[in-house]
Amino acid sequence: MKSLKFFALATFFAAALASCDSSKTETTEENTDTLTLQDTHADTTKAKDDDDKDFVQDAIRNNEMEMMMLADGQKLGTAKDIKDAAKKMAADHEKMGKQMKDYAAKKNITMDQDAHDMDDKNDDKKGAEWDEEWVEDMVEMHEKDVKKFEDAQNEVEDPELKTMIADALPILRAHLDMAKQLKAKYDK
């Protein structure tokens, strides 16, 4: 009888231990699933943050390059309409650049140290030939800008950044139109 009681108690204890271990396994699996979901969410959030960061860095870099080209247009352009267009675009790009830099500072986005090399293909040209080349560069740069900003509207996540992009697009499109009109005038 003692052995029967001992056997029953041992069986009960073994069953209790087994159920505890089973519960532990389920909890561990649930914890693992939760961690995996959290990791996936964190990775997705980081990727979206990286899209925002990459766009901001690229926009600032491109804006700085355009500001240099626009300064050249004001200084080296021979036609009044080119100088006027460069001045107007420079004022707009200065505002957009400041906005983007302020946003980057607020979001702790730092600029990478890799500098874009400027292609100085216009340096050896003078007069009307320089004007024509400059206008072609402005069309090309603004086509790229408009495309990047349009693509970014669907890629970036931050609502503030989306608003900045939406506000900048009409200005960039107007610059592209202005550059195309000049190109039509100066194209030979």
Backbone as JSON, one array per atom type, in Angstrom:
{
  "sequence": "MKSLKFFALATFFAAALASCDSSKTETTEENTDTLTLQDTHADTTKAKDDDDKDFVQDAIRNNEMEMMMLADGQKLGTAKDIKDAAKKMAADHEKMGKQMKDYAAKKNITMDQDAHDMDDKNDDKKGAEWDEEWVEDMVEMHEKDVKKFEDAQNEVEDPELKTMIADALPILRAHLDMAKQLKAKYDK",
  "N": [[0.81, -1.17, 0.0], [1.97, 1.19, 0.8], [3.77, 1.52, -1.24], [2.07, 1.89, -3.35], [0.86, 4.34, -2.68], [3.15, 5.9, -2.7], [3.88, 5.6, -5.38], [1.66, 6.82, -6.63], [1.9, 9.43, -5.64], [4.4, 10.1, -6.69], [3.83, 9.95, -9.41], [1.92, 11.99, -9.6], [3.53, 14.19, -8.89], [5.43, 14.12, -10.94], [3.77, 14.6, -13.13], [2.93, 17.16, -12.5], [5.35, 18.54, -12.62], [5.95, 18.15, -15.31], [3.88, 19.53, -16.53], [4.49, 22.09, -15.68], [6.92, 22.48, -16.95], [6.08, 22.28, -19.59], [4.45, 24.53, -19.75], [6.39, 26.43, -19.39], [7.84, 26.12, -21.73], [5.92, 26.92, -23.61], [5.6, 29.57, -22.82], [8.17, 30.49, -23.26], [8.29, 30.14, -26.03], [6.27, 31.93, -26.75], [7.41, 34.3, -25.81], [9.66, 34.38, -27.44], [8.41, 34.64, -29.93], [7.21, 37.13, -29.53], [9.48, 38.74, -29.17], [10.63, 38.4, -31.68], [8.7, 39.62, -33.31], [8.88, 42.21, -32.26], [11.54, 42.79, -32.93], [11.35, 42.69, -35.72], [9.57, 44.8, -36.15], [11.15, 46.87, -35.13], [13.3, 46.75, -36.92], [11.96, 47.44, -39.3], [11.05, 50.0, -38.65], [13.53, 51.25, -38.29], [14.53, 51.03, -40.89], [12.72, 52.68, -42.23], [13.26, 55.09, -40.94], [15.86, 55.35, -41.84], [15.36, 55.77, -44.57], [14.21, 58.32, -44.44], [16.36, 59.77, -43.33], [18.37, 59.34, -45.29], [17.18, 60.6, -47.49], [17.04, 63.28, -46.58], [19.78, 63.91, -46.18], [20.71, 63.61, -48.82], [19.14, 65.53, -50.14], [20.05, 67.9, -48.96], [22.77, 67.89, -49.73], [22.51, 67.94, -52.58], [21.16, 70.37, -52.85], [23.12, 72.16, -51.98], [25.01, 71.86, -54.0], [23.53, 72.84, -56.16], [23.19, 75.46, -55.31], [25.79, 76.43, -55.6], [26.02, 76.26, -58.4], [24.0, 78.04, -59.11], [25.0, 80.42, -58.07], [27.18, 80.71, -59.76], [25.74, 81.1, -62.12], [24.64, 83.62, -61.65], [26.93, 85.14, -61.47], [28.59, 84.49, -63.7], [26.97, 84.23, -65.89], [25.94, 85.53, -69.05], [23.66, 86.59, -70.13], [20.84, 88.6, -69.28], [18.38, 87.39, -68.54], [19.2, 84.88, -67.72], [20.82, 85.48, -65.51], [18.83, 86.64, -63.89], [17.05, 84.47, -63.55], [18.75, 82.68, -62.22], [19.18, 84.12, -59.88], [16.57, 84.22, -58.75], [16.02, 81.45, -58.44], [18.1, 80.82, -56.68], [17.38, 82.22, -54.37], [15.06, 80.83, -53.63], [16.13, 78.24, -53.28], [17.86, 78.72, -51.21], [16.11, 79.2, -49.07], [14.76, 76.7, -48.98], [16.94, 75.02, -48.46], [17.77, 75.94, -45.94], [15.51, 75.27, -44.42], [15.61, 72.46, -44.65], [18.08, 71.91, -43.45], [17.58, 72.86, -40.85], [15.59, 71.06, -40.11], [17.09, 68.69, -40.21], [18.92, 69.17, -38.13], [17.16, 69.27, -35.96], [16.26, 66.66, -35.93], [18.52, 65.29, -35.39], [20.13, 64.49, -37.54], [23.03, 63.93, -39.14], [25.41, 65.12, -41.51], [26.97, 63.1, -43.94], [30.46, 62.69, -44.54], [31.29, 62.42, -47.13], [31.92, 64.19, -49.95], [30.2, 65.64, -52.66], [31.51, 65.69, -55.85], [31.92, 68.43, -57.91], [31.19, 68.77, -61.27], [33.16, 70.4, -63.33], [32.62, 71.14, -65.98], [31.78, 73.39, -67.29], [33.68, 75.3, -66.95], [35.59, 75.84, -68.93], [34.24, 77.13, -70.87], [32.82, 80.06, -72.38], [30.82, 83.05, -72.44], [27.98, 82.95, -74.57], [28.08, 80.24, -75.07], [28.74, 79.21, -72.55], [26.44, 80.01, -71.15], [24.46, 78.46, -72.44], [25.28, 75.85, -71.77], [25.07, 75.97, -68.98], [22.3, 76.34, -68.66], [21.37, 73.89, -69.65], [22.43, 72.22, -67.67], [20.93, 73.12, -65.48], [18.34, 72.31, -66.2], [18.69, 69.52, -66.21], [19.48, 69.05, -63.49], [17.2, 69.93, -62.09], [15.23, 68.25, -63.09], [16.07, 65.84, -61.97], [15.84, 66.53, -59.25], [13.02, 66.97, -58.98], [12.08, 64.38, -59.55], [13.3, 62.9, -57.44], [12.1, 64.1, -55.19], [9.4, 63.57, -55.69], [9.43, 60.75, -55.58], [10.24, 60.47, -52.93], [8.02, 61.34, -51.53], [6.43, 59.09, -51.27], [8.05, 57.41, -49.86], [9.24, 58.44, -47.47], [8.55, 58.71, -43.94], [8.07, 60.5, -41.83], [5.7, 62.89, -40.92], [6.17, 65.67, -40.87], [8.37, 65.95, -42.56], [7.24, 64.98, -44.91], [5.42, 67.06, -45.41], [7.2, 69.17, -45.88], [8.35, 68.27, -48.24], [6.11, 68.22, -49.93], [5.57, 70.94, -49.99], [7.87, 71.89, -51.25], [7.91, 70.74, -53.79], [6.18, 72.12, -55.8], [7.71, 74.44, -56.15], [10.15, 73.45, -57.08], [9.25, 72.31, -59.46], [8.45, 74.64, -60.78], [10.95, 75.85, -61.09], [12.1, 73.99, -62.81], [10.46, 74.32, -65.06], [11.1, 76.99, -65.66], [13.82, 76.69, -66.29], [13.6, 75.01, -68.51], [12.3, 76.71, -70.31], [14.29, 78.62, -70.68], [16.2, 76.97, -71.8], [14.97, 76.27, -74.23], [15.1, 78.73, -75.44], [17.87, 79.23, -75.61], [18.95, 77.03, -76.82], [20.75, 75.72, -79.49]],
  "CA": [[0.0, 0.0, 0.0], [2.87, 2.32, 0.83], [4.37, 1.69, -2.56], [1.02, 2.43, -4.22], [0.76, 5.76, -2.35], [4.38, 6.51, -3.17], [3.79, 5.62, -6.84], [0.65, 7.83, -6.99], [2.49, 10.72, -5.34], [5.47, 10.31, -7.66], [3.18, 10.22, -10.7], [1.34, 13.32, -9.5], [4.63, 15.14, -8.88], [6.0, 14.1, -12.29], [2.81, 15.27, -14.01], [2.97, 18.58, -12.17], [6.59, 19.05, -13.18], [5.84, 18.14, -16.77], [3.01, 20.63, -16.95], [5.24, 23.33, -15.46], [7.92, 22.56, -18.01], [5.34, 22.55, -20.82], [4.04, 25.93, -19.67], [7.6, 27.21, -19.57], [8.16, 26.06, -23.15], [4.97, 27.76, -24.33], [5.92, 30.95, -22.5], [9.41, 30.8, -23.97], [7.95, 30.3, -27.44], [5.53, 33.18, -26.88], [8.38, 35.38, -25.64], [10.47, 34.4, -28.65], [7.57, 35.22, -30.98], [7.06, 38.55, -29.23], [10.76, 39.38, -29.46], [10.8, 38.41, -33.13], [7.83, 40.67, -33.83], [9.45, 43.49, -31.87], [12.73, 42.99, -33.74], [10.9, 42.99, -37.08], [9.04, 46.17, -36.12], [12.29, 47.77, -34.94], [14.03, 46.79, -38.19], [11.15, 48.19, -40.25], [11.09, 51.4, -38.23], [14.87, 51.73, -38.58], [14.63, 51.18, -42.35], [11.95, 53.87, -42.61], [14.04, 56.22, -40.46], [16.99, 55.47, -42.75], [14.85, 56.41, -45.79], [14.08, 59.74, -44.13], [17.71, 60.3, -43.16], [19.04, 59.34, -46.59], [16.58, 61.65, -48.32], [17.44, 64.6, -46.06], [21.19, 64.11, -46.5], [20.83, 63.78, -50.27], [18.53, 66.81, -50.51], [20.95, 68.98, -48.53], [23.94, 67.85, -50.61], [22.12, 68.41, -53.91], [20.84, 71.79, -52.76], [24.38, 72.9, -51.89], [25.59, 71.86, -55.35], [22.75, 73.75, -56.98], [23.49, 76.83, -54.87], [27.04, 76.82, -56.26], [25.72, 76.48, -59.82], [23.19, 79.26, -59.22], [25.92, 81.54, -57.85], [27.9, 80.85, -61.03], [24.81, 81.69, -63.09], [24.52, 85.06, -61.38], [28.23, 85.78, -61.65], [29.21, 84.24, -65.0], [25.99, 84.28, -66.99], [26.07, 86.75, -69.85], [22.33, 87.11, -70.46], [20.09, 89.1, -68.12], [17.36, 86.43, -68.1], [19.9, 83.8, -66.99], [21.18, 86.03, -64.2], [17.59, 86.8, -63.12], [16.57, 83.13, -63.19], [19.67, 82.15, -61.21], [18.92, 84.85, -58.63], [15.28, 83.75, -58.23], [16.18, 80.06, -57.98], [19.0, 80.81, -55.52], [16.6, 82.66, -53.2], [14.19, 79.7, -53.25], [16.95, 77.13, -52.78], [18.4, 79.12, -49.9], [15.04, 78.94, -48.09], [14.55, 75.25, -48.86], [18.12, 74.46, -47.82], [17.71, 76.28, -44.51], [14.46, 74.43, -43.84], [16.08, 71.08, -44.58], [19.14, 71.86, -42.44], [16.93, 72.99, -39.54], [14.94, 69.77, -39.86], [18.16, 67.72, -39.92], [19.43, 69.45, -36.79], [16.13, 68.9, -34.99], [16.14, 65.19, -35.92], [19.87, 64.75, -35.16], [20.66, 63.89, -38.77], [24.3, 64.57, -39.47], [25.81, 64.93, -42.9], [28.13, 62.25, -44.2], [31.59, 63.5, -44.95], [31.61, 62.28, -48.55], [31.5, 65.38, -50.68], [29.92, 65.47, -54.09], [32.41, 66.44, -56.72], [31.25, 69.23, -58.93], [31.74, 68.61, -62.6], [33.45, 71.76, -63.78], [32.67, 71.11, -67.44], [31.46, 74.72, -67.82], [34.77, 76.22, -66.68], [36.35, 76.21, -70.12], [33.34, 77.8, -71.82], [32.62, 81.49, -72.13], [29.75, 83.73, -73.15], [26.74, 82.26, -74.92], [28.33, 78.8, -74.93], [28.62, 78.93, -71.12], [25.02, 80.16, -70.81], [23.74, 77.3, -72.96], [25.66, 74.69, -70.95], [24.5, 76.19, -67.65], [20.86, 76.1, -68.76], [21.21, 72.43, -69.76], [22.69, 71.66, -66.34], [19.79, 73.46, -64.62], [17.23, 71.42, -66.56], [19.03, 68.17, -65.72], [19.45, 69.02, -62.03], [15.84, 70.07, -61.58], [14.51, 67.01, -63.41], [16.45, 64.88, -60.93], [15.23, 66.99, -57.99], [11.58, 66.7, -59.0], [11.9, 62.92, -59.44], [13.66, 62.47, -56.08], [11.09, 64.58, -54.25], [8.17, 62.81, -55.94], [9.65, 59.41, -55.03], [10.33, 60.57, -51.47], [6.67, 61.49, -50.97], [5.91, 57.76, -50.97], [9.02, 56.63, -49.1], [9.52, 58.95, -46.13], [7.49, 58.44, -42.97], [7.81, 61.61, -40.92], [4.72, 63.82, -41.49], [6.78, 66.99, -41.06], [9.2, 65.86, -43.76], [6.3, 64.87, -46.04], [4.9, 68.4, -45.66], [8.28, 69.94, -46.5], [8.47, 67.79, -49.62], [4.92, 68.69, -50.65], [5.74, 72.39, -50.19], [9.01, 72.14, -52.14], [7.68, 70.25, -55.16], [5.75, 73.14, -56.77], [8.82, 75.36, -56.38], [11.1, 72.75, -57.95], [8.63, 72.2, -60.79], [8.52, 75.97, -61.39], [12.34, 76.02, -61.51], [12.29, 73.14, -64.0], [9.79, 75.01, -66.18], [11.91, 78.17, -65.97], [15.04, 76.21, -66.95], [13.22, 74.51, -69.84], [12.04, 77.88, -71.16], [15.6, 79.18, -71.04], [16.84, 76.0, -72.71], [14.35, 76.44, -75.55], [15.58, 80.01, -75.98], [19.31, 79.23, -75.86], [19.36, 75.83, -77.57], [21.12, 76.03, -80.89]],
  "C": [[0.87, 1.25, 0.0], [3.45, 2.56, -0.56], [3.35, 2.25, -3.55], [0.85, 3.93, -3.97], [1.99, 6.51, -2.88], [4.35, 6.66, -4.7], [2.81, 6.7, -7.31], [1.21, 9.23, -6.77], [3.59, 11.06, -6.34], [4.89, 10.65, -9.03], [2.6, 11.62, -10.71], [2.44, 14.39, -9.6], [5.26, 15.24, -10.28], [5.09, 14.83, -13.27], [2.84, 16.78, -13.77], [4.23, 19.23, -12.75], [6.52, 19.14, -14.69], [4.97, 19.28, -17.25], [3.69, 21.97, -16.74], [6.24, 23.52, -16.58], [7.25, 22.89, -19.34], [4.91, 24.01, -20.86], [5.25, 26.83, -19.92], [7.98, 27.25, -21.05], [7.23, 26.96, -23.94], [5.29, 29.23, -24.07], [7.18, 31.37, -23.23], [9.13, 31.01, -25.45], [7.19, 31.6, -27.67], [6.47, 34.37, -26.77], [9.25, 35.52, -26.88], [9.7, 35.03, -29.8], [7.42, 36.72, -30.78], [8.34, 39.3, -29.57], [10.99, 39.46, -30.96], [9.95, 39.49, -33.76], [8.38, 42.05, -33.49], [10.69, 43.8, -32.71], [12.35, 43.37, -35.17], [10.37, 44.41, -37.15], [10.18, 47.18, -35.99], [13.09, 47.88, -36.23], [13.27, 47.61, -39.23], [11.18, 49.67, -39.93], [12.45, 52.0, -38.55], [15.04, 51.95, -40.08], [13.89, 52.43, -42.81], [12.68, 55.13, -42.14], [15.25, 56.45, -41.36], [16.57, 56.1, -44.07], [14.75, 57.92, -45.58], [15.46, 60.39, -44.07], [18.43, 60.41, -44.5], [18.5, 60.44, -47.5], [17.06, 63.03, -47.88], [18.9, 64.88, -46.41], [21.39, 64.38, -47.98], [20.27, 65.13, -50.7], [19.44, 67.98, -50.13], [22.17, 69.05, -49.44], [23.61, 68.41, -52.0], [21.81, 69.9, -53.9], [22.12, 72.63, -52.71], [25.06, 72.97, -53.26], [24.85, 72.85, -56.25], [23.02, 75.2, -56.59], [24.8, 77.31, -55.5], [26.81, 77.12, -57.74], [24.92, 77.77, -60.02], [24.04, 80.51, -58.98], [26.74, 81.79, -59.12], [27.01, 81.5, -62.09], [24.67, 83.19, -62.91], [25.81, 85.8, -61.72], [28.74, 85.67, -63.1], [28.25, 84.28, -66.18], [26.1, 85.59, -67.73], [24.72, 87.39, -70.16], [21.59, 87.51, -69.19], [19.07, 88.08, -67.62], [17.98, 85.24, -67.37], [20.28, 84.28, -65.6], [19.94, 86.16, -63.31], [17.04, 85.45, -62.66], [17.44, 82.52, -62.09], [19.42, 82.82, -59.86], [17.63, 84.37, -57.97], [15.4, 82.34, -57.67], [17.05, 80.0, -56.73], [18.24, 81.22, -54.26], [15.71, 81.52, -52.71], [15.0, 78.56, -52.65], [17.57, 77.46, -51.43], [17.37, 78.84, -48.81], [14.83, 77.44, -47.88], [15.73, 74.58, -48.15], [18.14, 74.73, -46.32], [16.68, 75.42, -43.8], [14.96, 73.0, -43.63], [17.18, 70.94, -43.53], [18.57, 71.99, -41.03], [16.25, 71.68, -39.15], [15.99, 68.73, -39.47], [18.71, 67.93, -38.52], [18.44, 69.0, -35.72], [16.02, 67.38, -34.84], [17.49, 64.5, -35.71], [20.4, 63.98, -36.36], [21.93, 64.66, -39.11], [24.64, 64.25, -40.92], [27.01, 64.0, -42.96], [29.25, 63.14, -44.73], [31.93, 63.38, -46.43], [31.05, 63.47, -49.32], [31.22, 65.01, -52.13], [30.94, 66.29, -54.86], [31.58, 67.2, -57.74], [31.96, 68.97, -60.25], [31.92, 70.0, -63.18], [33.53, 71.83, -65.3], [32.37, 72.48, -68.05], [32.64, 75.68, -67.69], [35.51, 76.69, -67.93], [35.5, 76.94, -71.16], [33.15, 79.25, -71.4], [31.39, 81.96, -72.9], [28.52, 82.88, -73.37], [26.89, 80.74, -74.78], [28.2, 78.38, -73.47], [27.15, 78.99, -70.7], [24.23, 78.91, -71.22], [24.03, 76.05, -72.11], [25.06, 74.79, -69.55], [23.01, 75.88, -67.64], [20.59, 74.6, -68.85], [21.42, 71.76, -68.41], [21.52, 71.93, -65.39], [18.58, 72.57, -64.92], [17.49, 70.03, -65.98], [18.93, 68.08, -64.2], [18.02, 69.08, -61.49], [14.95, 68.89, -61.97], [14.8, 65.95, -62.35], [15.82, 65.25, -59.59], [13.75, 66.63, -57.93], [11.33, 65.21, -58.83], [12.2, 62.44, -58.02], [12.6, 62.89, -55.06], [9.77, 63.85, -54.44], [8.29, 61.4, -55.36], [9.63, 59.44, -53.5], [8.96, 60.74, -50.82], [6.09, 60.15, -50.55], [6.82, 56.96, -50.04], [9.24, 57.13, -47.67], [8.31, 58.76, -45.23], [7.1, 59.65, -42.13], [6.84, 62.61, -41.57], [5.3, 65.22, -41.75], [7.62, 67.02, -42.34], [8.32, 65.74, -45.01], [5.74, 66.24, -46.41], [5.96, 69.27, -46.34], [8.43, 69.56, -47.97], [7.31, 68.31, -50.47], [5.02, 70.19, -50.93], [6.83, 72.71, -51.21], [8.72, 71.76, -53.59], [7.17, 71.31, -56.13], [6.86, 74.14, -57.12], [9.82, 74.72, -57.33], [10.54, 72.59, -59.36], [8.67, 73.55, -61.52], [9.95, 76.26, -61.87], [12.62, 75.21, -62.78], [11.65, 73.8, -65.22], [10.6, 76.23, -66.63], [13.17, 77.76, -66.75], [14.73, 75.69, -68.35], [12.93, 75.66, -70.8], [13.35, 78.53, -71.61], [16.32, 78.26, -72.03], [16.28, 76.14, -74.12], [14.86, 77.71, -76.23], [17.05, 79.92, -76.41], [19.81, 77.99, -76.61], [19.65, 76.2, -79.02], [20.96, 74.83, -81.76]]
}
